Amino acid sequence: MKKNSGLITLEELQERIYLVRGHRIMLSTTLAALYEVEPKVLLQAVKRNIDRFPSDFAFKLEWPEVDNIRSQIVTLKGRGRHIKYPPYAFTEQGVAMLSSVLRSKRAVQVNIAIMRVFVKLRETLSVHRDLAVKLAELERRISSHDEGIQTLFDAIHQIMNPPDAQRRRIGFGVEERRGIYGRS
């Protein structure tokens, strides 16, 4: 995200929304870049108005959550590769509340764009939910003795709900620490 550039697209914003603790969130560092302010300025404004940001609006991430988000980002460019403190996470309501704390024209424009992305995500999830309900109704109506159709339904369910596979760690593992000549 470059300074003094136009607003980023809805797709780019959507890529910067993560799922943490059951909430769709945006990072304080991302929001600061969008609002074209320093992250510490954004957090200072939040801390001055802390009563507007309950824990379901904004919260500080734990290091494992930061590492999980970093693993979702393919490349880290420029600053932010080595952070000293974990960033804050802002839910949809927290982002909306930021517009009352940061009163610039840029903040209003950015908040409108972000709210549109959250609405688009909600609509997409609703469509998937409706499709799952219709599929369940159809499955109930078709007799269970037809194996071919049941196999088709099973395949559709696997596509809609892929199993949570454990991620394999990339790299080499070290079994024990050895000295330069192979001794401990």
LUMZATI-991193 format. One record per residue: chain; x, y, z of N, C-alpha, C in turn. Coordinates in Angstrom, 2 decimals. Each point is the difference from the previous one (the first is absolute). Layout:
SITE c     n.x     n.y     n.z    ca.x    ca.y    ca.z     c.x     c.y     c.z
SITE A       X       Y       Z       X       Y       Z       X       Y       Z
...
//
This chain:
SITE c     n.x     n.y     n.z    ca.x    ca.y    ca.z     c.x     c.y     c.z
SITE A    0.84   -1.18    0.00   -0.84    1.18    0.00    0.88    1.24    0.00
SITE A   -0.14    0.79   -1.00    0.84    1.18   -0.16   -0.69    1.23    0.58
SITE A    0.82    0.89    0.50   -0.54    1.27    0.48   -0.52    0.82   -1.16
SITE A   -1.02    0.79    0.27   -0.59    0.92   -0.97   -0.53   -0.69   -1.25
SITE A   -0.25   -1.28    0.08   -0.60   -0.68   -1.14   -1.50   -0.02    0.21
SITE A   -0.73   -0.34   -1.06   -1.45   -0.11    0.12   -0.36   -1.16    0.92
SITE A   -1.27   -0.11    0.28   -0.46   -1.11    0.84    0.27   -1.31   -0.71
SITE A    0.27   -1.03    0.77    0.24   -1.30   -0.61   -1.34   -0.63   -0.34
SITE A    0.04   -1.03   -0.83   -1.24   -0.63   -0.48   -0.64   -0.84    1.09
SITE A   -1.27   -0.34   -0.22   -0.72   -0.82    0.96    0.66   -1.37    0.14
SITE A    0.52   -0.55   -1.09    0.67   -1.30    0.05    1.26    0.07    0.85
SITE A    0.76    1.09   -0.15    1.22    0.16    0.80   -0.35    0.16    1.48
SITE A   -1.08    0.72    0.29   -0.44    0.12    1.39   -0.44   -1.35    0.54
SITE A   -0.70   -0.76   -0.80   -0.49   -1.31    0.43    1.15   -0.92    0.36
SITE A    1.13    0.12   -0.71    1.17   -0.81    0.30    0.63    0.36    1.34
SITE A   -0.31    1.18    0.51    0.59    0.45    1.26   -0.92   -0.22    1.20
SITE A   -1.05   -0.76   -0.20   -0.90   -0.36    1.09    0.30   -1.44    0.38
SITE A    0.24   -0.23    1.27    0.37   -1.32    0.50   -1.03   -0.48    1.01
SITE A   -0.04   -1.29    0.22   -0.88   -0.58    1.00    0.83   -0.35    1.23
SITE A   -0.26    0.69    1.11    0.72   -0.24    1.25   -1.02   -0.01    1.14
SITE A    0.09   -1.01    0.85   -0.89   -0.13    1.16   -1.48    0.04   -0.40
SITE A   -0.31   -0.49   -1.17   -1.38   -0.03   -0.45   -0.51    1.32   -0.55
SITE A    0.89    0.99   -0.13   -0.38    1.31   -0.53    0.76    0.26   -1.29
SITE A   -0.65    0.68   -0.94    0.72    0.49   -1.17    0.62    1.33    0.42
SITE A    1.33    0.09   -0.15    0.72    1.17    0.52    0.90    0.60   -1.05
SITE A    0.42    1.23    0.27    1.06    0.66   -0.75    1.06    0.43    1.00
SITE A    1.25   -0.04   -0.41    1.11    0.34    0.90    0.15    1.51    0.11
SITE A    0.45    0.44    1.16    0.22    1.43    0.22    1.05    0.55   -0.96
SITE A    1.00   -0.81   -0.33    1.04    0.47   -0.93   -0.58    0.23   -1.40
SITE A   -0.88   -0.89   -0.43   -0.65    0.15   -1.31   -0.90    1.23   -0.01
SITE A   -0.79    0.15    1.06   -0.90    1.15    0.08    0.78    1.31    0.03
SITE A    1.10    0.03    0.74    0.81    1.22    0.07    0.52    0.38   -1.40
SITE A    0.44   -1.01   -0.76    0.49    0.28   -1.35   -1.14    0.51   -0.90
SITE A   -1.18   -0.58    0.15   -1.15    0.45   -0.79   -0.39    1.44    0.35
SITE A    0.03    0.33    1.30   -0.37    1.34    0.44    1.13    1.00   -0.20
SITE A    1.17   -0.52   -0.41    1.20    0.81   -0.22    0.43    0.71    1.27
SITE A    0.02   -0.77    1.10    0.53    0.48    1.28    0.97   -1.06    0.52
SITE A    0.85    0.40    0.93    0.90   -0.96    0.63   -0.82   -0.92    0.90
SITE A    0.39   -1.29    0.12   -0.73   -0.91    0.89   -0.10    0.51    1.43
SITE A    1.06    0.64    0.49   -0.05    0.49    1.39   -1.00    1.14    0.14
SITE A   -0.21    0.79   -1.06   -1.00    1.08    0.03   -1.40   -0.60    0.07
SITE A   -0.24   -1.03   -0.81   -1.30   -0.67    0.02   -0.28   -0.59    1.38
SITE A    0.97   -0.71    0.56   -0.20   -0.62    1.32   -0.14    1.04    1.10
SITE A    0.70    1.11   -0.13   -0.12    1.08    0.98   -1.42    0.57   -0.01
SITE A   -0.56    0.17   -1.19   -1.38    0.51   -0.11   -0.98   -1.00    0.61
SITE A    0.26   -1.30   -0.19   -0.86   -1.03    0.58    0.11    0.04    1.52
SITE A    1.21    0.09    0.52    0.20   -0.01    1.45   -0.60    1.24    0.67
SITE A   -0.02    1.11   -0.71   -0.63    1.21    0.54   -1.52   -0.14    0.09
SITE A   -0.55   -0.90   -0.81   -1.45   -0.23   -0.05   -0.29   -1.47    0.30
SITE A    0.67   -0.56    0.98   -0.06   -1.44    0.27   -1.41   -0.47    0.33
SITE A   -0.84    0.87    0.56   -1.37   -0.40    0.32   -0.83   -0.31   -1.25
SITE A    0.44    0.44   -1.17   -0.69   -0.28   -1.27    0.44   -1.32   -0.61
SITE A    1.00   -0.66    0.58    0.56   -1.22   -0.57    0.01   -1.14    1.01
SITE A   -1.18   -0.61    0.26   -0.03   -1.17    0.89    0.75   -1.16   -0.66
SITE A    0.18   -1.08    0.72    0.82   -1.11   -0.48   -0.57   -0.69   -1.24
SITE A   -1.29    0.16   -0.28   -0.52   -0.59   -1.23    0.12    0.96   -1.20
SITE A    0.53    1.19    0.22    0.27    0.95   -1.08    1.49    0.00   -0.37
SITE A    0.86   -0.10    1.01    1.45    0.02   -0.23    0.69   -0.78    1.10
SITE A    1.05   -0.72   -0.36    0.79   -0.73    0.99    1.41   -0.18   -0.52
SITE A    0.93   -0.20    0.95    1.39   -0.19   -0.37    0.22   -1.47   -0.33
SITE A    0.69   -0.26   -1.09    0.25   -1.38   -0.42    1.09   -0.63    0.86
SITE A   -0.05   -1.30    0.13    1.06   -0.78    0.64    0.99   -0.42   -1.09
SITE A    1.25   -0.30    0.38    1.01   -0.35   -0.99   -0.38   -1.19   -0.88
SITE A   -0.61   -1.08    0.55   -0.40   -1.10   -0.90   -1.01    0.44   -1.06
SITE A   -0.88    0.93    0.35   -0.97    0.52   -0.97    0.71    0.82   -1.07
SITE A    1.01    0.76    0.41    0.78    0.79   -0.97    0.72   -0.93   -0.97
SITE A    0.60   -1.08    0.55    0.69   -0.96   -0.86   -0.97   -0.68   -0.97
SITE A   -1.21   -0.29    0.47   -1.01   -0.61   -0.87   -0.38    0.94   -1.14
SITE A   -0.17    1.26    0.31   -0.32    0.99   -1.04    1.16    0.15   -0.97
SITE A    1.22    0.03    0.54    1.18    0.12   -0.87    0.09   -1.17   -0.97
SITE A   -0.40   -1.20    0.46    0.06   -1.16   -0.89   -1.02    0.12   -1.12
SITE A   -1.06    0.80    0.19   -0.99    0.21   -1.05    0.48    1.02   -1.03
SITE A    0.95    0.85    0.38    0.55    1.01   -0.90    1.20   -0.62   -0.70
SITE A   -0.03   -0.04   -1.31    1.05   -0.68   -0.75    1.33    0.73    0.14
SITE A    0.01    1.30   -0.21    1.24    0.76    0.10   -0.23    1.21    0.88
SITE A    1.04    0.35    0.71   -0.02    1.22    0.80    0.95    0.97   -0.66
SITE A   -0.49    1.17   -0.36    0.82    0.97   -0.69    0.31    1.16    0.92
SITE A    1.21    0.49   -0.10    0.37    1.22    0.72   -0.09   -0.15    1.50
SITE A   -0.49    1.05    0.65   -0.12    0.02    1.45   -1.02   -1.03    0.46
SITE A    0.11   -0.41    1.24   -0.97   -0.92    0.56    0.47   -1.43    0.01
SITE A    1.19   -0.25   -0.58    0.50   -1.36    0.02    0.40   -0.42    1.40
SITE A    0.55    0.93    0.74    0.45   -0.29    1.36   -0.70    0.99    0.93
SITE A   -1.07   -0.45    0.62   -0.74    0.90    0.86    0.35   -0.28    1.45
SITE A   -0.01    1.06    0.79    0.38   -0.10    1.40   -1.20   -0.38    0.87
SITE A   -1.17    0.53   -0.34   -1.21   -0.25    0.77   -1.07   -0.57   -0.91
SITE A   -0.83   -0.90    0.52   -1.09   -0.51   -0.86   -1.01    1.11   -0.29
SITE A   -0.57    0.02   -1.21   -0.96    1.05   -0.35   -1.34   -0.23    0.68
SITE A   -0.85    0.99   -0.08   -1.37   -0.11    0.48   -0.87   -0.48   -1.14
SITE A   -1.09   -0.66    0.36   -0.98   -0.47   -0.98   -1.28    0.80    0.20
SITE A   -0.58    0.45   -1.10   -1.25    0.76    0.05   -1.07   -0.79   -0.74
SITE A   -1.11   -0.27    0.67   -1.13   -0.66   -0.64   -0.74    1.01   -0.85
SITE A   -1.04   -0.45   -0.68   -0.77    0.89   -0.85   -0.53    1.20    0.80
SITE A   -0.50   -0.27    1.21   -0.52    1.09    0.83    1.13    0.93    0.45
SITE A    1.18   -0.56    0.26    1.15    0.82    0.39    0.46    0.91   -1.13
SITE A   -0.02   -0.53   -1.22    0.37    0.83   -1.16   -1.01    1.13   -0.16
SITE A   -1.28   -0.32    0.17   -1.03    1.04   -0.11    0.20    1.07    1.08
SITE A    0.39   -0.43    1.19    0.22    0.95    1.10    1.22    0.88   -0.26
SITE A    0.97   -0.51   -0.76    1.18    0.80   -0.33   -0.38    1.28   -0.74
SITE A   -1.06   -0.04   -0.78   -0.40    1.20   -0.74   -0.42    1.13    0.93
SITE A   -0.46   -0.34    1.21   -0.36    1.06    0.95    1.22    0.53    0.75
SITE A    1.07   -0.76   -0.01    1.23    0.41    0.69    0.93    0.73   -0.96
SITE A    0.13   -0.52   -1.21    0.83    0.64   -1.03   -0.95    0.76   -0.92
SITE A    0.04    1.30    0.03   -1.03    0.79   -0.67    0.45    0.61   -1.33
SITE A    0.98   -0.57   -0.64    0.45    0.57   -1.27   -0.89   -0.49   -1.15
SITE A    0.09    0.69   -1.14   -0.76   -0.42   -1.18    0.46   -1.38   -0.45
SITE A    1.30   -0.23    0.09    0.57   -1.30   -0.39   -0.60   -1.12    0.86
SITE A   -0.14    0.24    1.31   -0.55   -1.01    0.91   -1.43   -0.34   -0.39
SITE A   -0.78    0.99   -0.38   -1.39   -0.24   -0.40   -0.03   -0.84   -1.28
SITE A    0.83    0.35   -0.99    0.03   -0.74   -1.25    0.43   -1.45    0.22
SITE A    1.03   -0.19    0.81    0.51   -1.34    0.27   -1.06   -0.82    0.73
SITE A   -0.66    0.59    0.99   -1.02   -0.73    0.75   -1.16   -0.43   -0.89
SITE A   -0.41    0.85   -0.92   -1.08   -0.37   -0.93    0.42   -1.21   -0.82
SITE A    1.22    0.03   -0.52    0.49   -1.13   -0.80    0.08   -1.28    0.83
SITE A    0.48    0.10    1.23    0.12   -1.18    0.86   -1.38   -0.55    0.35
SITE A   -0.95    0.85    0.29   -1.35   -0.46    0.33   -0.61   -0.73   -1.20
SITE A    0.27    0.47   -1.21   -0.50   -0.68   -1.20    0.58   -1.41   -0.11
SITE A    1.27   -0.14    0.35    0.64   -1.32   -0.06   -0.63   -0.94    1.03
SITE A   -0.21    0.48    1.22   -0.63   -0.83    1.02   -1.41   -0.43   -0.42
SITE A   -0.76    0.90   -0.60   -1.34   -0.34   -0.48    0.09   -1.05   -1.10
SITE A    0.95    0.16   -0.91    0.18   -0.96   -1.08    0.35   -1.39    0.56
SITE A    0.85   -0.04    1.01    0.35   -1.28    0.64   -1.23   -0.64    0.64
SITE A   -0.79    0.81    0.68   -1.22   -0.52    0.63   -0.96   -0.57   -1.04
SITE A   -0.17    0.70   -1.12   -0.87   -0.48   -1.07    0.50   -1.31   -0.58
SITE A    1.30   -0.12   -0.18    0.59   -1.23   -0.53   -0.25   -1.17    0.95
SITE A    0.21    0.23    1.29   -0.25   -1.06    0.98   -1.47   -0.39    0.03
SITE A   -0.89    0.97   -0.16   -1.44   -0.28   -0.02   -0.37   -0.87   -1.19
SITE A    0.57    0.26   -1.16   -0.28   -0.80   -1.19    0.45   -1.44    0.23
SITE A    1.18   -0.18    0.60    0.50   -1.35    0.26   -0.91   -0.73    1.00
SITE A   -0.47    0.73    1.01   -0.89   -0.58    1.00   -1.30   -0.45   -0.65
SITE A   -0.57    0.86   -0.86   -1.24   -0.34   -0.70    0.19   -1.22   -0.89
SITE A    1.14   -0.08   -0.67    0.29   -1.14   -0.86    0.09   -1.28    0.82
SITE A    0.61    0.05    1.15    0.11   -1.18    0.87   -1.38   -0.47    0.47
SITE A   -0.88    0.94    0.32   -1.36   -0.35    0.44   -0.76   -0.67   -1.14
SITE A    0.09    0.58   -1.20   -0.70   -0.58   -1.15    0.54   -1.38   -0.34
SITE A    1.29   -0.19    0.12    0.61   -1.29   -0.25   -0.49   -1.04    1.01
SITE A   -0.12    0.38    1.25   -0.49   -0.91    1.03   -1.44   -0.40   -0.27
SITE A   -0.83    0.96   -0.44   -1.40   -0.31   -0.35   -0.07   -0.99   -1.15
SITE A    0.79    0.23   -1.02    0.02   -0.88   -1.16    0.47   -1.40    0.39
SITE A    0.97   -0.06    0.84    0.55   -1.28    0.45   -1.06   -0.79    0.77
SITE A   -0.82    0.68    0.81   -1.06   -0.67    0.75   -1.07   -0.55   -0.93
SITE A   -0.30    0.72   -1.08   -1.06   -0.42   -0.92    0.39   -1.21   -0.84
SITE A    1.28   -0.13   -0.29    0.44   -1.12   -0.85    0.20   -1.23    0.87
SITE A   -0.45   -1.11   -0.50    0.09   -1.24    0.80    1.45   -0.38    0.22
SITE A    0.26   -0.59    1.14    1.37   -0.34    0.38    0.49   -1.28   -0.67
SITE A   -0.88   -0.74   -0.71    0.42   -1.25   -0.62    0.75    0.22   -1.31
SITE A   -0.05    1.18   -0.56    0.73    0.27   -1.23    1.43    0.42    0.34
SITE A    0.95   -0.91   -0.13    1.38    0.24    0.42    0.69    1.05   -0.86
SITE A   -0.30    0.06   -1.27    0.65    0.96   -0.89   -0.28    1.43    0.41
SITE A   -1.24    0.29    0.30   -0.37    1.35    0.42    0.59    0.30    1.38
SITE A    0.00   -1.00    0.89    0.58    0.20    1.34    1.49    0.30   -0.10
SITE A    0.69   -0.67   -0.91    1.43    0.26   -0.22    0.21    1.43   -0.48
SITE A   -0.87    0.47   -0.88    0.07    1.37   -0.49   -0.17    1.00    1.15
SITE A   -0.99   -0.27    0.88   -0.21    0.89    1.15    1.22   -0.01    0.92
SITE A    0.58   -1.16    0.21    1.20   -0.09    0.85    1.14    0.83   -0.59
SITE A    0.16   -0.07   -1.32    1.06    0.78   -0.65   -0.26    1.50    0.14
SITE A   -1.28    0.40   -0.15   -0.33    1.43    0.14    0.27    0.46    1.43
SITE A   -0.35   -0.83    0.98    0.27    0.36    1.41    1.50    0.15    0.26
SITE A    0.81   -0.86   -0.61    1.45    0.12    0.18    0.54    1.28   -0.61
SITE A   -0.57    0.39   -1.13    0.44    1.26   -0.63   -0.40    1.20    0.85
SITE A   -1.24   -0.05    0.54   -0.48    1.13    0.80    0.69    0.10    1.35
SITE A    0.37   -1.14    0.58    0.63   -0.03    1.32    1.27   -0.84   -0.06
SITE A    1.09    0.54   -0.54    1.22   -0.80   -0.09    0.53   -0.29    1.40
SITE A    0.62   -1.17    0.19    0.52   -0.34    1.32    1.15    0.92    0.38
SITE A    0.11    0.29    1.29    1.08    0.84    0.48    1.26   -0.85    0.09
SITE A    0.86    0.17   -0.96    1.24   -0.78   -0.02    1.06    0.72    0.82
SITE A    0.78   -0.77    0.72    1.11    0.58    0.74    1.04    0.46   -1.01
SITE A    0.46    1.20    0.15    1.02    0.51   -0.91    1.34   -0.61    0.34
SITE A    0.70   -0.41   -1.05    1.35   -0.51    0.21    0.94    1.18    0.09
SITE A    0.91   -0.08    0.92    0.99    1.06    0.14    1.03   -0.14   -1.10
SITE A    0.42    1.13   -0.53    0.99    0.00   -1.06    1.36    0.26    0.61
SITE A    1.00   -0.73   -0.49    1.35    0.21    0.49    0.57   -1.27    0.60
SITE A    1.17    0.12    0.55    0.67   -1.14    0.58   -0.19    0.01    1.50
SITE A   -0.18   -1.17    0.59   -0.11   -0.12    1.44    1.33   -0.43    0.58
SITE A    0.32    0.46    1.17    1.24   -0.37    0.66   -0.37   -0.87    1.19
SITE A    0.52   -1.24    0.02   -0.36   -0.91    1.08    0.71    0.37    1.28
SITE A    1.27    0.25   -0.07    0.73    0.42    1.20    1.10    0.96   -0.41
SITE A    0.40    0.80    0.93    1.02    1.00   -0.29    1.38   -0.64    0.15
SITE A    0.83    0.12   -1.03    1.33   -0.61    0.04    1.06    1.07   -0.21
SITE A    1.14   -0.29    0.53    1.13    0.90   -0.15    0.60   -0.13   -1.39
SITE A    1.12    0.65   -0.20    0.61    0.04   -1.31    0.52   -1.37   -0.45
SITE A    0.35   -0.89    0.94    0.52   -1.33   -0.35   -1.04   -1.08    0.22
SITE A   -1.28    0.36    0.08   -1.05   -0.99    0.12   -0.27   -0.44    1.42
SITE A    0.68    0.58    0.98   -0.25   -0.33    1.41   -0.86    1.07    0.61
SITE A   -0.73   -0.36    1.06   -0.85    0.97    0.68    0.80    1.00    0.76
//
